[in-house]
Amino acid sequence: MQKNRFSLFLLITFSIALTLTTILNILLIGKSREELGRSVLRNPASLKTVKKHYIAIVPAISDPFFINLYYGIQQGATKEMAGLELLTYSSEVEVSQFFLSAEAYRFFDIALRSKPDGVVMYFPPGSDIKSFSDKAQERQVPFVPIAMDQPVQGIPALVTSDSFIQGSEAVSVALGLLGKDARIGVILPAGNPNSFIISEEPFLNGAVFEINRKQQGKILAAEREEENILGGEEVCTTMLQRYPELNCFICTNARSTVSAAQVIIDRGLVGKIVIIGADEDLDVARLLEKGVVQATIVRDAIKMGETAILSLSQKGITSRFAPISKVSTYTKYGKATK
């Protein structure tokens, strides 16, 4: 009898505990709903609404130009109150015999099929941009390609930098430091199957134009860096061996800038050879601060990315006569040349 009473007591105790737990859960759910209603449902103005859907297709390359390009694209999407879908393809397959990887082509087809409000896409030199532009026009999808330079074919709505101006400005800075005594070696980026031949490179043509315009200095050599990680250092070393009178390196990207700096540091030539770099990352900034690099010509990749996104909202972007936007460079000087 006593045992039955104890069992009944336990049953009643557990029943009361279960009931209290259930009531507490109901109260907590009600409180959560009330808070949700206060913070969201009753204050929709505090929420960010997405008005458009944009897609950006870019290579996954840890180069400051591309890092800034991504950032500019994101800034543009924020200004447009647009949802941004970023599709990145592997840098190992960025360039092939068709100039873009199969992955990049696949992403572009996926982007067009999804019918977004606009697509921006980066193209390496030598790419057949026109075929992409034509396909986007057929699907009536606003499309803005991004490239380093304007291709020979007429491409509507292109956003580009200007390597000719970049090369001209680099030589102008070098001549400002060395005058008629400037003996320059130009380090061009590694090529792909459809790159310009060296004599037709826009950057080199800009450099030659400035030499001829000012009638000062000489360009002793212009060579491409190799694809491997030490490619820039190898081409610098080769130039110094062939042209011991060389007193200035002009570079076309951050990687070759750091490579040239490493060579002159290793050879104890800091202060004897001027380096005019390109773009800027933490390494280039440090070399500027120490006076190893005298100046860097920065392609405004942030502005390029932002301009590409903002261009998507322009009327007539799908027409063959859409505007081409050229984004200029700017020069940043090291302490030694200020």
Secondary structure, DSSP 8 states (H G I E B T S, - for coil): -HHHHHHHHHHHHHHHHHHHHHHHHHHHHHHHHHHHIIIIIT-GGGS----EEEEEEEEE---HHHHHHHHHHHHHHHHTTEEEEEEEEEGGGS--TTSS-HHHHHHHHHHHHT--SEEEEEE-TT--HHHHHHHHHHHT--EEEEESS--SS--TT-EE--HHHHHHHHHHHHHHHHGGG-EEEEEE----TT---GGG-HHHHHHHHHHHHHT--EEEEEEE--SSTTHHHHHHHHHHHH-TT--EEEESSHHHHHHHHHHHHHTT-BTTBEEEEES--HHHHHHHHHTSS-EEEEE-HHHHHHHHHHHTTSTTTTSTT---EE--EEEEE-GGG-
